[in-house]
Amino acid sequence: MEKTLILIKPDGVERSLIGTILQRLERVGIKIVALKMVQADAELADRHYALTEEWMKGVYDKAKAKQEAIGAEFPYPDYKSYGKMIKDGLVEFLQAGPIVAAVLEGEQAVTQTRKVVGATEPASSAPGTIRGDLSSDTYSLSNAQNRPIRNLIHASGSVEEANNEISIWFTPQEIHEVNAAADAVLYSADRFRK
């Protein structure tokens, strides 16, 4: 089974949404195999947000397109300056209060988790997703206030990213094998055969 990492960020913790968020993920058949509340320090938060060319270009392109779509000028001249500013804000935000880190497991856990979580910008997230139902922050507001988007939760974007992030937040001893009652219903080839 595939594993992925989520972080319920300080805004999710302070709004008392931990149980709601975890329940939504469990309801689709994703198991929690590791869970803890952490106060991240600068080193841990910095290791989590890897500053790669691909990541910087991605956040820059998304934010610029959103600003241009509403007729607003995007004040950052290039993806490197914007990417560094965003990373610095995210590292600071992750340290702003306790967060809940969890390792989730299931069939296509990365894809399924991201589907339930929704788009990065809550205002653009579909109804029925965690971000779409529980937050309404926008790139416009976060850029105007010079802060990261408050979108409640981080979810790994790929299997490779998940493996790397899990190793940052958890030791192998903290990850458990969980035999959930729903496993047979969800994954057993013989469960509904005569």
C-alpha positions as CSV (number, residue, x, y, z in Angstrom):
1,M,0.0,0.0,0.0
2,E,1.1,3.5,-0.8
3,K,1.9,6.0,2.0
4,T,1.6,9.8,2.1
5,L,2.1,12.6,4.5
6,I,-0.3,15.3,5.7
7,L,0.3,18.3,8.0
8,I,-2.7,20.0,9.6
9,K,-1.3,23.5,9.7
10,P,-1.6,26.0,12.6
11,D,-4.8,27.5,11.1
12,G,-6.4,24.0,11.1
13,V,-5.3,23.2,14.6
14,E,-6.4,26.6,16.0
15,R,-9.8,26.3,14.3
16,S,-10.3,22.9,16.0
17,L,-10.6,21.0,12.7
18,I,-8.2,18.2,13.4
19,G,-10.9,15.5,13.9
20,T,-13.0,16.8,11.0
21,I,-10.0,16.7,8.6
22,L,-8.9,13.2,9.7
23,Q,-12.4,11.9,9.6
24,R,-12.9,13.0,6.0
25,L,-9.7,11.2,5.0
26,E,-10.6,8.0,6.9
27,R,-14.1,8.0,5.3
28,V,-12.6,7.3,1.9
29,G,-10.7,4.3,3.2
30,I,-7.3,6.0,3.9
31,K,-5.8,4.6,7.1
32,I,-3.8,6.7,9.7
33,V,-0.6,4.7,10.4
34,A,1.3,7.5,12.3
35,L,0.0,10.6,14.1
36,K,1.5,13.3,16.3
37,M,1.3,16.9,17.3
38,V,4.5,18.8,16.8
39,Q,5.8,22.3,17.4
40,A,8.1,22.7,14.4
41,D,11.4,24.5,14.7
42,A,13.0,26.5,11.9
43,E,15.2,23.6,10.8
44,L,12.3,21.1,10.6
45,A,10.1,23.6,8.7
46,D,12.9,24.5,6.4
47,R,13.6,20.8,5.5
48,H,10.0,20.3,4.8
49,Y,9.7,23.0,2.1
50,A,12.4,22.1,-0.4
51,L,13.2,25.1,-2.6
52,T,13.4,23.5,-6.1
53,E,13.2,25.2,-9.5
54,E,10.1,23.2,-10.3
55,W,8.4,24.1,-7.0
56,M,9.2,27.8,-7.4
57,K,8.0,27.9,-11.0
58,G,4.8,26.1,-10.0
59,V,3.8,28.5,-7.2
60,Y,4.8,31.5,-9.3
61,D,2.8,30.5,-12.3
62,K,-0.3,29.7,-10.3
63,A,-0.3,32.9,-8.3
64,K,0.5,35.1,-11.3
65,A,-2.3,33.5,-13.4
66,K,-4.8,34.1,-10.6
67,Q,-3.8,37.7,-10.2
68,E,-4.0,38.3,-13.9
69,A,-7.3,36.6,-14.2
70,I,-8.8,39.2,-11.9
71,G,-7.0,42.1,-13.6
72,A,-4.5,42.7,-10.8
73,E,-0.9,43.4,-11.4
74,F,1.5,40.7,-10.1
75,P,4.3,42.5,-8.2
76,Y,7.0,39.8,-8.4
77,P,9.4,40.0,-11.4
78,D,10.5,36.4,-11.5
79,Y,9.8,33.0,-10.0
80,K,12.9,32.8,-7.9
81,S,12.1,35.9,-5.9
82,Y,8.5,34.9,-5.5
83,G,9.4,31.3,-4.6
84,K,11.9,32.4,-1.9
85,M,9.4,34.8,-0.4
86,I,6.7,32.1,-0.4
87,K,9.1,29.5,1.2
88,D,10.2,32.0,3.9
89,G,6.5,32.7,4.7
90,L,5.6,29.0,4.8
91,V,8.5,28.1,7.1
92,E,7.5,30.9,9.4
93,F,3.8,29.8,9.3
94,L,4.6,26.2,10.0
95,Q,6.4,27.4,13.2
96,A,3.5,29.7,14.3
97,G,1.8,27.1,16.4
98,P,1.4,23.3,16.9
99,I,0.7,21.2,13.8
100,V,-0.6,17.7,13.4
101,A,1.6,15.4,11.3
102,A,0.2,12.1,10.0
103,V,1.2,9.3,7.7
104,L,-1.7,7.9,5.7
105,E,-1.8,4.6,3.9
106,G,-4.1,3.2,1.2
107,E,-4.5,2.4,-2.5
108,Q,-3.2,5.4,-4.4
109,A,-2.9,7.3,-1.1
110,V,-1.2,10.3,-2.6
111,T,-3.8,10.9,-5.3
112,Q,-6.7,10.0,-3.1
113,T,-5.6,12.3,-0.3
114,R,-5.0,15.3,-2.6
115,K,-8.4,14.7,-4.2
116,V,-10.1,14.9,-0.7
117,V,-7.9,17.9,0.3
118,G,-8.7,20.0,-2.8
119,A,-6.9,22.8,-4.7
120,T,-4.2,24.8,-3.0
121,E,-6.3,27.9,-3.0
122,P,-9.4,27.3,-0.8
123,A,-11.6,29.7,-2.9
124,S,-10.8,27.6,-6.0
125,S,-11.3,24.2,-4.3
126,A,-14.4,22.2,-5.2
127,P,-17.2,21.8,-2.8
128,G,-16.9,18.5,-0.9
129,T,-13.1,19.0,-0.5
130,I,-11.5,19.9,2.9
131,R,-10.2,23.2,1.6
132,G,-13.4,23.9,-0.4
133,D,-15.7,23.3,2.5
134,L,-13.6,24.6,5.5
135,S,-11.7,27.6,4.2
136,S,-12.2,30.5,1.8
137,D,-8.7,32.1,1.6
138,T,-7.5,33.5,-1.7
139,Y,-4.2,34.2,-3.4
140,S,-5.3,37.8,-3.7
141,L,-5.8,38.3,0.0
142,S,-2.7,36.3,1.0
143,N,-0.6,38.3,-1.5
144,A,-2.1,41.6,-0.3
145,Q,-1.3,40.7,3.3
146,N,2.1,39.4,2.3
147,R,1.5,36.0,4.0
148,P,1.1,32.4,2.9
149,I,-2.3,31.1,2.0
150,R,-4.2,29.7,4.9
151,N,-5.4,26.4,3.5
152,L,-5.5,24.2,6.6
153,I,-3.5,21.3,5.4
154,H,-0.4,20.2,3.4
155,A,-0.6,16.9,1.4
156,S,2.4,15.4,-0.4
157,G,2.2,15.8,-4.1
158,S,3.9,12.6,-5.3
159,V,5.0,9.3,-4.0
160,E,8.7,10.5,-4.1
161,E,7.7,13.7,-2.2
162,A,5.7,11.6,0.3
163,N,8.6,9.3,1.0
164,N,10.9,12.2,1.5
165,E,8.5,14.1,3.7
166,I,7.6,11.1,5.8
167,S,11.3,10.6,6.6
168,I,11.5,14.3,7.8
169,W,8.6,14.1,10.2
170,F,8.6,10.4,11.4
171,T,11.1,7.7,12.3
172,P,10.4,4.2,11.0
173,Q,9.5,3.1,14.6
174,E,6.7,5.7,14.7
175,I,4.9,4.2,11.7
176,H,2.6,1.3,12.5
177,E,0.9,-1.5,10.7
178,V,-2.8,-1.0,11.1
179,N,-5.2,-3.7,10.3
180,A,-8.5,-1.8,9.9
181,A,-11.8,-3.6,9.8
182,A,-12.5,-2.0,6.4
183,D,-9.4,-3.5,4.8
184,A,-11.2,-6.7,3.8
185,V,-14.1,-4.7,2.3
186,L,-11.8,-2.3,0.4
187,Y,-8.9,-4.6,-0.7
188,S,-9.6,-8.3,-0.4
189,A,-10.0,-10.0,-3.8
190,D,-12.2,-12.7,-2.2
191,R,-14.4,-10.6,0.1
192,F,-17.6,-10.6,-2.0
193,R,-17.2,-14.0,-3.7
194,K,-19.3,-17.0,-2.9
